[in-house]
Amino acid sequence: MSLSYKAFFFLSLTPAFFCACSLDAEIVEEQNIIDIFEERKNNALSFLALGDSYSVGEGLEEGEQNWPDRLFDSIKKNGDTIKIIAETGFSTNELIQAIDNAGLEKRYNLISIQIGVNDQFRGNSIELFKQDFQKLVQKIKENEFTKWASVFVVSIPDWGATPFGSSWDRIRVTNEIDAFNRVIKGVCNTNNILYIDITQLSRRDPNNWIFVTGDGLHPSSLMYGLWLNKITPLVKEILN
């Protein structure tokens, strides 16, 4: 076969080749849509909770549950599943890395995000946090196992409004938490994601130990309950 003939053969084949690839992609995409529809029709819930110590339930007593597990228990049916990717101390960028390392192998149709407090605590700039949070949302929208999910974001609570926070500049912490939450809300609005504000609840009684665990910082089961009173009905709405 001459060089010119090879070139002609490749150019002749290329449009058909790419057309076939495009068609295959469309078939896969259509099948994904059908699968998601069937899962929702059958009420199969697959919940992925993403976050930091607030999703872990740092400091809770044995037998007490974090808020994602309690939310799941209140809405689950037979066959439903939950996975939590969260760790105390996680920044937004570290959460992104954890998602990459998790090696997701199943499709999720409900995802929660609560992240950002460690970005603020470490003194990361608001600009860097916005970039990282946008990157997190984009990853969820592009990942094959998460892109079809209903997503909701829970705001950053105000850790300054705790007994632990009494030794810090509470006004500065409050202002910074509000600034970080404005970024989160803005990204949510841009991407049509449900934003749930629990920050005001976290400021209910800054010096009352009943709302925190033994470290004086992390939410108690009672405080999580206040959050869930707001979170649960809104999540049920987006699942209907």
C-alpha positions as CSV (number, residue, x, y, z in Angstrom):
1,M,0.0,0.0,0.0
2,S,1.5,3.3,-1.0
3,L,1.8,6.2,1.5
4,S,-0.7,8.3,-0.4
5,Y,-3.2,5.4,-0.4
6,K,-2.7,4.9,3.3
7,A,-3.5,8.6,3.9
8,F,-6.6,8.3,1.7
9,F,-7.8,5.2,3.5
10,F,-7.3,6.9,7.0
11,L,-9.1,10.0,5.9
12,S,-12.0,8.0,4.4
13,L,-12.3,5.9,7.6
14,T,-12.0,8.7,10.2
15,P,-15.5,10.3,9.8
16,A,-17.2,6.9,10.2
17,F,-15.0,6.0,13.1
18,F,-15.7,9.2,15.1
19,C,-19.4,8.9,14.2
20,A,-19.5,5.4,15.7
21,C,-17.7,6.6,18.8
22,S,-20.1,9.4,19.2
23,L,-23.0,7.0,18.8
24,D,-21.6,4.7,21.4
25,A,-21.2,7.6,23.8
26,E,-24.8,8.6,23.3
27,I,-26.0,5.0,23.9
28,V,-24.0,4.9,27.2
29,E,-25.4,8.2,28.3
30,E,-29.0,7.2,27.4
31,Q,-28.5,4.0,29.4
32,N,-27.2,5.9,32.4
33,I,-30.3,8.1,32.3
34,I,-32.6,5.0,32.1
35,D,-30.7,3.4,35.0
36,I,-31.1,6.5,37.2
37,F,-34.8,6.7,36.4
38,E,-35.2,3.0,37.3
39,E,-33.3,3.5,40.6
40,R,-35.5,6.4,41.6
41,K,-38.7,4.7,40.5
42,N,-37.7,1.8,42.7
43,N,-36.9,4.1,45.6
44,A,-33.4,2.9,45.9
45,L,-31.4,5.5,47.8
46,S,-27.6,5.6,47.5
47,F,-26.3,8.4,49.7
48,L,-22.8,9.8,49.6
49,A,-21.8,12.2,52.5
50,L,-18.7,14.4,51.9
51,G,-17.2,16.5,54.6
52,D,-15.0,16.9,57.6
53,S,-15.3,16.5,61.4
54,Y,-18.9,17.7,61.3
55,S,-19.9,14.8,59.0
56,V,-17.8,12.3,61.0
57,G,-19.4,13.3,64.3
58,E,-16.2,14.1,66.1
59,G,-16.5,13.7,69.9
60,L,-19.9,12.0,70.0
61,E,-20.5,9.4,72.7
62,E,-20.7,5.7,71.9
63,G,-23.9,4.9,70.2
64,E,-24.6,8.5,69.1
65,Q,-24.7,9.2,65.4
66,N,-23.4,12.0,63.2
67,W,-26.0,13.9,61.2
68,P,-25.5,12.1,57.8
69,D,-26.2,8.7,59.5
70,R,-29.2,10.1,61.3
71,L,-30.6,11.7,58.1
72,F,-30.1,8.4,56.3
73,D,-31.9,6.4,59.0
74,S,-34.8,8.8,58.8
75,I,-35.3,8.4,55.0
76,K,-33.9,5.0,54.2
77,K,-35.8,1.9,53.0
78,N,-34.8,-1.7,52.5
79,G,-31.7,-1.9,50.2
80,D,-30.6,1.7,50.6
81,T,-26.9,2.4,51.3
82,I,-24.8,5.2,52.7
83,K,-21.0,6.0,52.3
84,I,-19.2,8.7,54.2
85,I,-16.0,10.3,52.8
86,A,-15.0,12.6,55.6
87,E,-12.2,13.1,58.1
88,T,-11.6,15.4,61.0
89,G,-9.4,18.2,59.8
90,F,-10.2,17.9,56.1
91,S,-9.8,21.0,54.0
92,T,-11.7,21.3,50.7
93,N,-8.6,20.3,48.8
94,E,-8.0,17.3,51.0
95,L,-11.6,16.2,50.5
96,I,-11.1,16.3,46.8
97,Q,-8.1,14.1,47.1
98,A,-10.0,11.7,49.3
99,I,-12.7,11.3,46.7
100,D,-10.0,10.5,44.1
101,N,-8.5,7.9,46.4
102,A,-11.8,6.3,47.4
103,G,-12.2,4.7,44.0
104,L,-16.0,5.0,43.8
105,E,-17.5,1.9,42.2
106,K,-21.3,2.6,42.4
107,R,-23.6,5.3,41.3
108,Y,-25.0,7.7,44.0
109,N,-28.3,9.6,43.7
110,L,-28.0,11.8,46.8
111,I,-24.9,13.7,47.9
112,S,-24.3,16.0,50.8
113,I,-21.4,18.4,51.2
114,Q,-20.3,20.2,54.4
115,I,-16.8,21.5,54.1
116,G,-14.7,24.7,54.6
117,V,-14.3,25.2,58.3
118,N,-10.7,24.0,58.2
119,D,-9.9,26.2,55.2
120,Q,-11.1,29.1,57.4
121,F,-9.4,27.9,60.5
122,R,-6.0,27.6,58.7
123,G,-6.2,31.1,57.4
124,N,-6.6,30.1,53.7
125,S,-7.7,33.0,51.6
126,I,-11.3,33.3,50.5
127,E,-10.1,33.3,46.8
128,L,-8.3,30.0,47.3
129,F,-11.3,28.5,49.1
130,K,-13.6,29.6,46.2
131,Q,-11.3,27.9,43.7
132,D,-11.2,24.7,45.7
133,F,-15.0,24.6,46.4
134,Q,-15.7,25.2,42.7
135,K,-13.3,22.4,41.8
136,L,-15.1,20.1,44.3
137,V,-18.5,20.8,42.7
138,Q,-17.1,20.4,39.2
139,K,-15.6,17.0,40.2
140,I,-19.0,15.8,41.4
141,K,-20.7,17.0,38.2
142,E,-18.2,15.2,36.0
143,N,-17.6,11.9,37.9
144,E,-19.5,9.0,36.4
145,F,-20.7,7.8,39.8
146,T,-21.9,11.2,41.1
147,K,-22.9,13.4,38.2
148,W,-26.6,12.2,38.3
149,A,-27.1,12.8,42.0
150,S,-29.3,15.3,43.8
151,V,-26.8,17.4,45.7
152,F,-27.2,19.6,48.8
153,V,-24.7,21.6,50.7
154,V,-24.9,22.3,54.5
155,S,-23.3,25.6,55.6
156,I,-20.3,25.9,57.8
157,P,-21.2,26.2,61.5
158,D,-19.7,29.0,63.6
159,W,-17.1,27.3,65.8
160,G,-16.5,30.7,67.5
161,A,-19.9,30.4,69.0
162,T,-18.8,27.5,71.3
163,P,-17.1,27.3,74.7
164,F,-13.9,26.5,72.8
165,G,-14.3,29.7,70.8
166,S,-14.6,31.9,73.8
167,S,-10.8,32.2,73.9
168,W,-10.7,33.4,70.3
169,D,-11.9,36.7,68.6
170,R,-15.5,35.6,68.1
171,I,-16.4,38.6,66.0
172,R,-13.5,37.9,63.6
173,V,-14.4,34.2,63.4
174,T,-18.1,35.1,62.8
175,N,-17.2,37.5,60.0
176,E,-14.9,35.0,58.3
177,I,-17.4,32.1,58.6
178,D,-20.0,34.4,57.0
179,A,-17.7,35.2,54.2
180,F,-16.9,31.6,53.5
181,N,-20.6,30.7,53.5
182,R,-21.3,33.5,51.1
183,V,-18.9,31.8,48.7
184,I,-20.5,28.4,49.2
185,K,-24.0,29.9,48.6
186,G,-22.9,31.7,45.5
187,V,-21.4,28.5,44.0
188,C,-24.6,26.6,44.9
189,N,-26.8,29.2,43.2
190,T,-24.6,29.1,40.1
191,N,-24.9,25.3,39.9
192,N,-28.5,25.0,41.0
193,I,-27.6,23.1,44.2
194,L,-29.7,23.2,47.4
195,Y,-27.9,25.3,50.1
196,I,-29.0,24.7,53.7
197,D,-28.1,27.3,56.3
198,I,-27.5,25.8,59.8
199,T,-25.0,28.5,60.8
200,Q,-27.5,30.5,62.8
201,L,-28.5,27.4,64.7
202,S,-24.9,26.9,65.6
203,R,-24.9,30.3,67.2
204,R,-27.9,29.6,69.4
205,D,-26.1,29.7,72.8
206,P,-22.3,30.1,72.5
207,N,-21.4,29.3,76.1
208,N,-23.8,26.4,76.7
209,W,-22.1,23.1,76.9
210,I,-25.3,21.2,76.2
211,F,-24.8,22.0,72.5
212,V,-21.2,20.7,72.2
213,T,-19.3,17.5,72.9
214,G,-16.6,17.2,75.6
215,D,-14.1,19.1,73.6
216,G,-16.3,22.2,73.8
217,L,-16.0,22.6,70.1
218,H,-17.9,19.9,68.1
219,P,-21.7,19.7,68.0
220,S,-23.5,17.5,70.5
221,S,-26.2,15.1,69.5
222,L,-28.7,17.8,70.5
223,M,-27.2,20.3,68.2
224,Y,-27.2,17.8,65.3
225,G,-30.8,17.3,66.1
226,L,-31.5,21.0,65.6
227,W,-29.7,20.9,62.2
228,L,-31.6,17.8,61.1
229,N,-34.9,19.5,61.9
230,K,-34.0,21.9,59.1
231,I,-32.1,19.5,56.8
232,T,-34.5,16.6,56.7
233,P,-37.6,18.1,55.2
234,L,-35.6,20.0,52.5
235,V,-33.8,16.8,51.5
236,K,-37.1,14.9,51.3
237,E,-38.4,17.5,48.9
238,I,-35.5,17.1,46.5
239,L,-35.9,13.3,46.6
240,N,-39.6,13.5,45.6
